[in-house]
Amino acid sequence: MEAPGSTTLVVVGEEATTAIDSLAGLANVESASFAEMTDATDAEVVTWSSTSHAPFVVHDRDPLGHVASAWVEFYDERSTLGVLQLEIDQVIDQVARHQLRVPDYYVVLEPEAIHGTWLHWWLGVLAAASPSRVIPWAPGEAPLAGLIRRLPTARAWPEVRDWLPTVV
């Protein structure tokens, strides 16, 4: 599967669906909320986003969601290191098989409302891998469409196999 021609954003946070819905009807944006679509696989989301002809693709399916949860549970002492390493290995394998793709940008909604270990995941661990690719955003600041128009130029994410194992 070739690399998509679109810039992909994953919106995370409690109001992700509302933020994504605000993009409906924009000519240069294809958006979808997968929060309610539990039957859509990660591979189907990758296919959907990589075959889009829109300049921007926005959705709420976090391809690193299982790793994030395992990381938080490990550091909150609710899980083992083995579970976290298993999730990391699975993501690396899925990326290698083109079944999973890290988005160009993560938009983290209402970062001031994130507490504890989750804050460290989003604005620490994930942002450390590519600081300009994780964007804290409060919906009251401007519409999501405005944020899309002024995305920062940044280096691409490092290869997942190179940085994801270092989160342990």
Helices and strands as residue ranges (DSSP letters): E 7-12, H 16-21, E 29-32, H 42-50, E 56-59, H 65-75, H 81-96, E 105-109, G 111-113, H 116-120, I 121-126, H 127-129, G 131-133, E 134-137, H 144-149, H 160-163, G 164-167
